Amino acid sequence: MLPWWFWVLLWVVLVLGMLLFLVLAGIRLFRGFMKLLEAAGEAGDLMASAMEPAADPVDYGVLPERAPAGVAALFRDPDEAREAFDAGKAQRIENRRVRRVERKAARGQAQRFADLDLI
């Protein structure tokens, strides 16, 4: 059997250890929260600067022609609709190829051989 003062000493040490752990965990949690707030503030600043209107107007180019949609397209001849779809698809592919060549030329990047349309 252990003396009574041992139990008092044991519980005092355990309670002080628990308090020390809680204080250190609280400090770490507070520092992490402050880092989170700082990162959120920086992200907000980045979003605010990204959302500002551009100084120069953006040129989106010529809008592509669109096939008729809705009820009028529902009653089209299937062969005619397929030809219009295929022509539009080929035009969209060509527009993407032209934009890709222009973008790579502007950046000074190497061009894909298939994009140069040499053959």
OpenMM code with the backbone's topology and positions (N, CA, C; nanometers):
from openmm import Vec3, app, unit

residues = "MET LEU PRO TRP TRP PHE TRP VAL LEU LEU TRP VAL VAL LEU VAL LEU GLY MET LEU LEU PHE LEU VAL LEU ALA GLY ILE ARG LEU PHE ARG GLY PHE MET LYS LEU LEU GLU ALA ALA GLY GLU ALA GLY ASP LEU MET ALA SER ALA MET GLU PRO ALA ALA ASP PRO VAL ASP TYR GLY VAL LEU PRO GLU ARG ALA PRO ALA GLY VAL ALA ALA LEU PHE ARG ASP PRO ASP GLU ALA ARG GLU ALA PHE ASP ALA GLY LYS ALA GLN ARG ILE GLU ASN ARG ARG VAL ARG ARG VAL GLU ARG LYS ALA ALA ARG GLY GLN ALA GLN ARG PHE ALA ASP LEU ASP LEU ILE".split()
positions = [
    Vec3(0.0843, -0.1176, 0.0000),
    Vec3(0.0000, 0.0000, 0.0000),
    Vec3(0.0886, 0.1237, 0.0000),
    Vec3(0.0525, 0.2191, -0.0883),
    Vec3(0.1304, 0.3414, -0.1018),
    Vec3(0.0774, 0.4487, -0.0071),
    Vec3(0.1649, 0.5366, 0.0391),
    Vec3(0.1188, 0.6419, 0.1315),
    Vec3(0.0289, 0.7431, 0.0604),
    Vec3(-0.0514, 0.8176, 0.1380),
    Vec3(-0.1491, 0.9107, 0.0822),
    Vec3(-0.0834, 1.0257, 0.0085),
    Vec3(0.0337, 1.0704, 0.0516),
    Vec3(0.0994, 1.1833, -0.0138),
    Vec3(0.1464, 1.1474, -0.1556),
    Vec3(0.1723, 1.0139, -0.1786),
    Vec3(0.2105, 0.9693, -0.3130),
    Vec3(0.0955, 0.9917, -0.4110),
    Vec3(-0.0271, 0.9600, -0.3677),
    Vec3(-0.1435, 0.9765, -0.4539),
    Vec3(-0.1703, 1.1243, -0.4816),
    Vec3(-0.1521, 1.2069, -0.3842),
    Vec3(-0.1696, 1.3509, -0.4045),
    Vec3(-0.0653, 1.4013, -0.5037),
    Vec3(0.0594, 1.3602, -0.4841),
    Vec3(0.1661, 1.4014, -0.5747),
    Vec3(0.1408, 1.3503, -0.7166),
    Vec3(0.0972, 1.2249, -0.7272),
    Vec3(0.0679, 1.1668, -0.8590),
    Vec3(-0.0409, 1.2457, -0.9299),
    Vec3(-0.1507, 1.2788, -0.8617),
    Vec3(-0.2596, 1.3516, -0.9243),
    Vec3(-0.2211, 1.4960, -0.9567),
    Vec3(-0.1392, 1.5562, -0.8763),
    Vec3(-0.0921, 1.6915, -0.9064),
    Vec3(-0.0073, 1.6895, -1.0320),
    Vec3(0.0813, 1.5925, -1.0444),
    Vec3(0.1656, 1.5814, -1.1648),
    Vec3(0.0802, 1.5527, -1.2872),
    Vec3(-0.0177, 1.4633, -1.2762),
    Vec3(-0.1055, 1.4328, -1.3902),
    Vec3(-0.1870, 1.5548, -1.4332),
    Vec3(-0.2420, 1.6288, -1.3377),
    Vec3(-0.3220, 1.7477, -1.3714),
    Vec3(-0.2329, 1.8547, -1.4338),
    Vec3(-0.1133, 1.8766, -1.3795),
    Vec3(-0.0220, 1.9746, -1.4393),
    Vec3(0.0209, 1.9320, -1.5796),
    Vec3(0.0443, 1.8032, -1.5972),
    Vec3(0.0784, 1.7535, -1.7322),
    Vec3(-0.0345, 1.7755, -1.8299),
    Vec3(-0.1584, 1.7492, -1.7851),
    Vec3(-0.2737, 1.7715, -1.8714),
    Vec3(-0.2883, 1.9196, -1.9056),
    Vec3(-0.2699, 2.0073, -1.8081),
    Vec3(-0.2798, 2.1506, -1.8335),
    Vec3(-0.1706, 2.1970, -1.9299),
    Vec3(-0.0493, 2.1449, -1.9122),
    Vec3(0.0596, 2.1805, -2.0037),
    Vec3(0.0272, 2.1353, -2.1462),
    Vec3(-0.0257, 2.0123, -2.1588),
    Vec3(-0.0642, 1.9619, -2.2906),
    Vec3(-0.1726, 2.0486, -2.3535),
    Vec3(-0.2738, 2.0857, -2.2770),
    Vec3(-0.3826, 2.1673, -2.3304),
    Vec3(-0.3336, 2.3059, -2.3713),
    Vec3(-0.2438, 2.3650, -2.2944),
    Vec3(-0.1899, 2.4967, -2.3291),
    Vec3(-0.1088, 2.4872, -2.4583),
    Vec3(-0.0227, 2.3859, -2.4697),
    Vec3(0.0583, 2.3721, -2.5912),
    Vec3(-0.0281, 2.3405, -2.7129),
    Vec3(-0.1298, 2.2559, -2.6953),
    Vec3(-0.2211, 2.2260, -2.8062),
    Vec3(-0.2993, 2.3508, -2.8460),
    Vec3(-0.3397, 2.4310, -2.7484),
    Vec3(-0.4116, 2.5549, -2.7790),
    Vec3(-0.3243, 2.6538, -2.8540),
    Vec3(-0.1975, 2.6642, -2.8144),
    Vec3(-0.1064, 2.7544, -2.8852),
    Vec3(-0.0883, 2.7092, -3.0283),
    Vec3(-0.0703, 2.5779, -3.0481),
    Vec3(-0.0519, 2.5263, -3.1846),
    Vec3(-0.1778, 2.5480, -3.2684),
    Vec3(-0.2923, 2.5249, -3.2090),
    Vec3(-0.4185, 2.5466, -3.2791),
    Vec3(-0.4364, 2.6939, -3.3154),
    Vec3(-0.4029, 2.7845, -3.2257),
    Vec3(-0.4141, 2.9274, -3.2518),
    Vec3(-0.3213, 2.9697, -3.3654),
    Vec3(-0.1965, 2.9202, -3.3640),
    Vec3(-0.1024, 2.9548, -3.4711),
    Vec3(-0.1509, 2.9016, -3.6065),
    Vec3(-0.2023, 2.7794, -3.6066),
    Vec3(-0.2568, 2.7245, -3.7312),
    Vec3(-0.3746, 2.8045, -3.7828),
    Vec3(-0.4609, 2.8487, -3.6911),
    Vec3(-0.5760, 2.9291, -3.7301),
    Vec3(-0.5320, 3.0635, -3.7865),
    Vec3(-0.4300, 3.1228, -3.7267),
    Vec3(-0.3796, 3.2512, -3.7771),
    Vec3(-0.3178, 3.2340, -3.9157),
    Vec3(-0.2474, 3.1227, -3.9395),
    Vec3(-0.1927, 3.0962, -4.0732),
    Vec3(-0.3056, 3.0782, -4.1743),
    Vec3(-0.4125, 3.0108, -4.1320),
    Vec3(-0.5275, 2.9921, -4.2195),
    Vec3(-0.5909, 3.1260, -4.2553),
    Vec3(-0.6068, 3.2134, -4.1584),
    Vec3(-0.6636, 3.3455, -4.1864),
    Vec3(-0.5744, 3.4265, -4.2795),
    Vec3(-0.4422, 3.4157, -4.2608),
    Vec3(-0.3493, 3.4873, -4.3482),
    Vec3(-0.3588, 3.4359, -4.4911),
    Vec3(-0.3652, 3.3033, -4.5073),
    Vec3(-0.3780, 3.2451, -4.6409),
    Vec3(-0.5109, 3.2833, -4.7051),
    Vec3(-0.6176, 3.2865, -4.6259),
    Vec3(-0.7478, 3.3266, -4.6793),
    Vec3(-0.7458, 3.4727, -4.7231),
    Vec3(-0.6764, 3.5579, -4.6479),
    Vec3(-0.6644, 3.6984, -4.6877),
    Vec3(-0.5872, 3.7144, -4.8169),
    Vec3(-0.4781, 3.6376, -4.8317),
    Vec3(-0.4009, 3.6436, -4.9560),
    Vec3(-0.4833, 3.5928, -5.0741),
    Vec3(-0.5591, 3.4860, -5.0525),
    Vec3(-0.6447, 3.4338, -5.1593),
    Vec3(-0.7516, 3.5361, -5.1967),
    Vec3(-0.8061, 3.6039, -5.0981),
    Vec3(-0.9050, 3.7077, -5.1268),
    Vec3(-0.8449, 3.8229, -5.2061),
    Vec3(-0.7209, 3.8608, -5.1722),
    Vec3(-0.6538, 3.9667, -5.2483),
    Vec3(-0.6294, 3.9237, -5.3922),
    Vec3(-0.5884, 3.7976, -5.4097),
    Vec3(-0.5665, 3.7476, -5.5457),
    Vec3(-0.6971, 3.7461, -5.6253),
    Vec3(-0.8051, 3.7033, -5.5607),
    Vec3(-0.9342, 3.7008, -5.6299),
    Vec3(-0.9806, 3.8425, -5.6631),
    Vec3(-0.9572, 3.9372, -5.5727),
    Vec3(-0.9981, 4.0753, -5.5985),
    Vec3(-0.9204, 4.1332, -5.7157),
    Vec3(-0.7899, 4.1041, -5.7229),
    Vec3(-0.7118, 4.1557, -5.8349),
    Vec3(-0.7482, 4.0853, -5.9655),
    Vec3(-0.7874, 3.9578, -5.9576),
    Vec3(-0.8253, 3.8853, -6.0783),
    Vec3(-0.9625, 3.9282, -6.1294),
    Vec3(-1.0478, 3.9780, -6.0415),
    Vec3(-1.1829, 4.0159, -6.0808),
    Vec3(-1.1920, 4.1592, -6.1322),
    Vec3(-1.0840, 4.2339, -6.1258),
    Vec3(-1.0865, 4.3703, -6.1771),
    Vec3(-1.1032, 4.3665, -6.3287),
    Vec3(-1.1773, 4.4609, -6.3844),
    Vec3(-1.1960, 4.4599, -6.5300),
    Vec3(-1.0642, 4.4884, -6.6015),
    Vec3(-1.0509, 4.4280, -6.7175),
    Vec3(-0.9290, 4.4452, -6.7953),
    Vec3(-0.9219, 4.5869, -6.8500),
    Vec3(-0.7995, 4.6383, -6.8661),
    Vec3(-0.7821, 4.7736, -6.9165),
    Vec3(-0.8211, 4.7811, -7.0645),
    Vec3(-0.7858, 4.6779, -7.1402),
    Vec3(-0.8187, 4.6738, -7.2825),
    Vec3(-0.9369, 4.5798, -7.3039),
    Vec3(-1.0268, 4.6150, -7.3959),
    Vec3(-1.1385, 4.5231, -7.4221),
    Vec3(-1.0874, 4.3943, -7.4864),
    Vec3(-1.1532, 4.2851, -7.4543),
    Vec3(-1.1137, 4.1545, -7.5055),
    Vec3(-1.1821, 4.1314, -7.6396),
    Vec3(-1.1049, 4.0914, -7.7395),
    Vec3(-1.1594, 4.0607, -7.8713),
    Vec3(-1.1809, 3.9100, -7.8796),
    Vec3(-1.3050, 3.8698, -7.8893),
    Vec3(-1.3373, 3.7276, -7.8956),
    Vec3(-1.3456, 3.6775, -8.0392),
    Vec3(-1.3202, 3.7615, -8.1355),
    Vec3(-1.3227, 3.7182, -8.2741),
    Vec3(-1.4647, 3.7126, -8.3278),
    Vec3(-1.4775, 3.6525, -8.4434),
    Vec3(-1.6064, 3.6401, -8.5100),
    Vec3(-1.6813, 3.5217, -8.4505),
    Vec3(-1.8064, 3.5435, -8.4192),
    Vec3(-1.8867, 3.4347, -8.3654),
    Vec3(-1.9163, 3.3336, -8.4758),
    Vec3(-1.9047, 3.2046, -8.4457),
    Vec3(-1.9302, 3.1035, -8.5487),
    Vec3(-2.0784, 3.0968, -8.5826),
    Vec3(-2.1058, 3.0556, -8.7046),
    Vec3(-2.2453, 3.0374, -8.7448),
    Vec3(-2.2996, 2.9151, -8.6729),
    Vec3(-2.4231, 2.9248, -8.6366),
    Vec3(-2.4843, 2.8143, -8.5629),
    Vec3(-2.5974, 2.7536, -8.6456),
    Vec3(-2.6121, 2.6239, -8.6296),
    Vec3(-2.7225, 2.5552, -8.6962),
    Vec3(-2.8524, 2.5918, -8.6262),
    Vec3(-2.9621, 2.5932, -8.6979),
    Vec3(-3.0891, 2.6249, -8.6335),
    Vec3(-3.1222, 2.5215, -8.5271),
    Vec3(-3.1791, 2.5682, -8.4188),
    Vec3(-3.2157, 2.4793, -8.3097),
    Vec3(-3.3640, 2.4937, -8.2818),
    Vec3(-3.4172, 2.3973, -8.2133),
    Vec3(-3.5573, 2.4052, -8.1747),
    Vec3(-3.6463, 2.3309, -8.2712),
    Vec3(-3.7684, 2.3784, -8.2834),
    Vec3(-3.8689, 2.3078, -8.3624),
    Vec3(-3.8328, 2.3072, -8.5100),
    Vec3(-3.7755, 2.4159, -8.5623),
    Vec3(-3.7415, 2.4200, -8.7048),
    Vec3(-3.6377, 2.3131, -8.7384),
    Vec3(-3.5437, 2.2894, -8.6488),
    Vec3(-3.4424, 2.1882, -8.6736),
    Vec3(-3.5002, 2.0477, -8.6594),
    Vec3(-3.6087, 2.0352, -8.5874),
    Vec3(-3.6683, 1.9045, -8.5644),
    Vec3(-3.7255, 1.8459, -8.6929),
    Vec3(-3.7722, 1.9326, -8.7812),
    Vec3(-3.8371, 1.8857, -8.9026),
    Vec3(-3.7472, 1.8940, -9.0246),
    Vec3(-3.6171, 1.9095, -9.0040),
    Vec3(-3.5234, 1.9127, -9.1172),
    Vec3(-3.5049, 1.7734, -9.1729),
    Vec3(-3.4641, 1.7697, -9.2976),
    Vec3(-3.4301, 1.6423, -9.3606),
    Vec3(-3.3074, 1.5851, -9.2891),
    Vec3(-3.3077, 1.4590, -9.2473),
    Vec3(-3.1944, 1.4023, -9.1732),
    Vec3(-3.0618, 1.4098, -9.2485),
    Vec3(-3.0643, 1.3890, -9.3800),
    Vec3(-2.9401, 1.3971, -9.4569),
    Vec3(-2.8861, 1.5405, -9.4584),
    Vec3(-2.9772, 1.6360, -9.4740),
    Vec3(-2.9358, 1.7767, -9.4728),
    Vec3(-2.8829, 1.8170, -9.3343),
    Vec3(-2.9475, 1.7690, -9.2301),
    Vec3(-2.9028, 1.7989, -9.0944),
    Vec3(-2.7661, 1.7372, -9.0687),
    Vec3(-2.7415, 1.6147, -9.1155),
    Vec3(-2.6124, 1.5486, -9.0980),
    Vec3(-2.5032, 1.6257, -9.1723),
    Vec3(-2.5317, 1.6708, -9.2962),
    Vec3(-2.4327, 1.7479, -9.3722),
    Vec3(-2.3999, 1.8790, -9.3016),
    Vec3(-2.5025, 1.9458, -9.2481),
    Vec3(-2.4799, 2.0718, -9.1760),
    Vec3(-2.3977, 2.0469, -9.0493),
    Vec3(-2.4262, 1.9377, -8.9802),
    Vec3(-2.3511, 1.9047, -8.8589),
    Vec3(-2.2058, 1.8741, -8.8915),
    Vec3(-2.1834, 1.7945, -8.9944),
    Vec3(-2.0459, 1.7608, -9.0335),
    Vec3(-1.9689, 1.8838, -9.0800),
    Vec3(-2.0355, 1.9725, -9.1553),
    Vec3(-1.9685, 2.0951, -9.2009),
    Vec3(-1.9340, 2.1840, -9.0815),
    Vec3(-2.0257, 2.1960, -8.9866),
    Vec3(-1.9996, 2.2760, -8.8674),
    Vec3(-1.8870, 2.2167, -8.7837),
    Vec3(-1.8845, 2.0846, -8.7742),
    Vec3(-1.7786, 2.0184, -8.6976),
    Vec3(-1.6433, 2.0417, -8.7626),
    Vec3(-1.6377, 2.0289, -8.8945),
    Vec3(-1.5115, 2.0535, -8.9649),
    Vec3(-1.4673, 2.1988, -8.9475),
    Vec3(-1.5635, 2.2921, -8.9504),
    Vec3(-1.5301, 2.4333, -8.9331),
    Vec3(-1.4778, 2.4595, -8.7915),
    Vec3(-1.5401, 2.3979, -8.6902),
    Vec3(-1.4930, 2.4157, -8.5526),
    Vec3(-1.3528, 2.3579, -8.5342),
    Vec3(-1.3264, 2.2433, -8.5947),
    Vec3(-1.1928, 2.1833, -8.5868),
    Vec3(-1.0901, 2.2753, -8.6516),
    Vec3(-1.1243, 2.3320, -8.7657),
    Vec3(-1.0320, 2.4228, -8.8356),
    Vec3(-1.0086, 2.5496, -8.7531),
    Vec3(-1.1150, 2.6033, -8.6923),
    Vec3(-1.0997, 2.7229, -8.6087),
    Vec3(-1.0075, 2.6952, -8.4902),
    Vec3(-1.0219, 2.5781, -8.4278),
    Vec3(-0.9332, 2.5425, -8.3160),
    Vec3(-0.7888, 2.5295, -8.3635),
    Vec3(-0.7679, 2.4716, -8.4817),
    Vec3(-0.6334, 2.4551, -8.5348),
    Vec3(-0.5697, 2.5910, -8.5613),
    Vec3(-0.6462, 2.6829, -8.6186),
    Vec3(-0.5936, 2.8165, -8.6473),
    Vec3(-0.5589, 2.8892, -8.5171),
    Vec3(-0.6477, 2.8810, -8.4171),
    Vec3(-0.6188, 2.9461, -8.2886),
    Vec3(-0.4961, 2.8846, -8.2215),
    Vec3(-0.4805, 2.7528, -8.2326),
    Vec3(-0.3659, 2.6856, -8.1723),
    Vec3(-0.2364, 2.7292, -8.2393),
    Vec3(-0.2364, 2.7393, -8.3725),
    Vec3(-0.1168, 2.7839, -8.4451),
    Vec3(-0.0828, 2.9273, -8.4065),
    Vec3(-0.1841, 3.0156, -8.4005),
    Vec3(-0.1588, 3.1555, -8.3629),
    Vec3(-0.1066, 3.1661, -8.2203),
    Vec3(-0.1642, 3.0887, -8.1279),
    Vec3(-0.1215, 3.0934, -7.9883),
    Vec3(0.0227, 3.0439, -7.9732),
    Vec3(0.0548, 2.9333, -8.0414),
    Vec3(0.1913, 2.8812, -8.0309),
    Vec3(0.2912, 2.9746, -8.0980),
    Vec3(0.2511, 3.0395, -8.2066),
    Vec3(0.3406, 3.1348, -8.2728),
    Vec3(0.3644, 3.2558, -8.1827),
    Vec3(0.2609, 3.2998, -8.1135),
    Vec3(0.2754, 3.4151, -8.0245),
    Vec3(0.3648, 3.3824, -7.9052),
    Vec3(0.3621, 3.2591, -7.8596),
    Vec3(0.4441, 3.2182, -7.7458),
    Vec3(0.5831, 3.1710, -7.7872),
    Vec3(0.6069, 3.1570, -7.9175),
    Vec3(0.7365, 3.1104, -7.9642),
    Vec3(0.7561, 2.9613, -7.9431),
    Vec3(0.6462, 2.8863, -7.9405),
    Vec3(0.6555, 2.7421, -7.9196),
    Vec3(0.6619, 2.6702, -8.0534),
    Vec3(0.7106, 2.5485, -8.0477),
    Vec3(0.7186, 2.4661, -8.1688),
    Vec3(0.5775, 2.4275, -8.2130),
    Vec3(0.5593, 2.4215, -8.3437),
    Vec3(0.4293, 2.3868, -8.3987),
    Vec3(0.4209, 2.2368, -8.4243),
    Vec3(0.2992, 2.1845, -8.4132),
    Vec3(0.2765, 2.0458, -8.4509),
    Vec3(0.2756, 2.0383, -8.6024),
    Vec3(0.3328, 1.9325, -8.6573),
    Vec3(0.3403, 1.9184, -8.8020),
    Vec3(0.2005, 1.9132, -8.8621),
    Vec3(0.1089, 1.8439, -8.7954),
    Vec3(-0.0269, 1.8321, -8.8488),
    Vec3(-0.0991, 1.9669, -8.8483),
    Vec3(-0.0630, 2.0575, -8.7565),
    Vec3(-0.1290, 2.1880, -8.7493),
    Vec3(-0.0855, 2.2825, -8.8610),
    Vec3(0.0317, 2.2593, -8.9171),
    Vec3(0.0819, 2.3520, -9.0185),
    Vec3(0.0106, 2.3381, -9.1515),
    Vec3(-0.0617, 2.2295, -9.1707),
    Vec3(-0.1439, 2.2062, -9.2925),
    Vec3(-0.0579, 2.2170, -9.4190),
    Vec3(0.0590, 2.1501, -9.4153),
    Vec3(0.1485, 2.1533, -9.5304),
    Vec3(0.1135, 2.0487, -9.6348),
    Vec3(0.0449, 1.9453, -9.5938),
    Vec3(0.0137, 1.8355, -9.6872),
    Vec3(-0.1336, 1.8375, -9.7200),
] * unit.nanometer
topology = app.Topology()
chain = topology.addChain("A")
for resn in residues:
    res = topology.addResidue(resn, chain)
    for name in ("N", "CA", "C"):
        topology.addAtom(name, app.Element.getBySymbol(name[0]), res)
